[in-house]
Amino acid sequence: MPTITEQDLNKHIAARGFGPLYLLSGDEKLTLKRAARKLIEKSSGEGFPEFNRSIFTNDSDMEGVAAAVEALPFMAEHKCAAVSDFDPDSKSSEDLERLLSLMEDLPDTTTLVFWYPTLDIPAKRSPKWRKFLEAAGKAGYTVDFPRLNGADLRRLIKKEAERQGCELAPKSWEKLLSYAGSDLHTLRSETEKLCAYALGLGQKEITPAMVEELTPKSTETTVFIMVRALTSGRYEEAYNQLDLLFYRGEEPIAILGAMAASYIDMYRVKAALESGLTGSAPAEYASEYKGRGGFRLQNAERSSKKLTLSGLRRCLDLLLEADLSLKGSKMEPRLVLEGLISRLLLAVQG
């Protein structure tokens, strides 16, 4: 059976036309959890959930899963057995073969659901994973929950704000997205906090000033502000942002990685522009610019206006040297990054 979308899954649920098996996985865990819980609830019928809804984890015994799948529903037409975060690599060959055999001949009265609220299916898969995923694809439907893009995120968060009695203006949304990142769970939490604050002041609108005051900036956002200060020659602000990152306990290697990402963005944009292309051209060949990629590239184009391609190339060399120092020398990580900032300032100035 095919891979289907979340919308297709919702149609199955609304029509109560359940398949024999569903496998739900992906990066957007919050949406995945909601969909899985709804599927499990609806496919197990309205009565006697203690008999018709069997919930398992990866630690559950496979014989227990098989018994639940094969048992007839109690005073109902349908039942559901669900297994969360199933990891084939953690199972013996005998247990896995027992499950695969079960998946080949699922009863019409049961829907078997595999869902992944915390575990990510590995990109590089072992033979056990490949066997399991192949069997799941043949037996039922696989549903992917990819990270939502800007338009979808805005629609959901705007709806969440309205549900709580607030309005989220476009400028406030842009600032919230840039500060909190694109994780749906984080955005919902921040929106809930902002709504409570606005309503407490007797206001409905979440203003940009509220977002600025209340929303903590992610590591990537703080590093972006630091890099923007560096490319503008504002050394004091750059060091202040580095102080903030260390105060928050951010890992030096994570700080350096975010810095490198910003400079790579600028290098790609500058190279595209000097080749007669647009600043968005890197999105055509680099997968990391999907979703919010346009936002990253626009920022990179603004930050790199006064820089040369050779200067950016020198910055990338300095970032590589700092990476080697962090991983291979005994120098204090903070000293490595402080020295990197001073050298990056000199690199862009000449």
Secondary structure by P-SEA (a helix, b strand, c coil): cccccaaaaaaaaaaccccccccccccaaaaaaaaaaaaaaaaaccccccccbbbbcccccaaaaaaaaacccccccbbbbbbcccccccccaaaaaaaaaaaacccccbbbbbbbccccccccccaaaaaaaaaaaaabbbbbbccccaaaaaaaaaaaaaaacccccaaaaaaaaaaccccaaaaaaaaaaaaaaaaaaccccccaaaaaccccccaaaaaaaaaaaaaacaaaaaaaaaaaaaaacccaaaaaaaaaaaaaaaaaaaaaaaaccccccccccccccccaaaaaaaaaaaaaccccaaaaaaaaaaaaaaaaaaccccccaaaaaaaaaaaaaaaaac
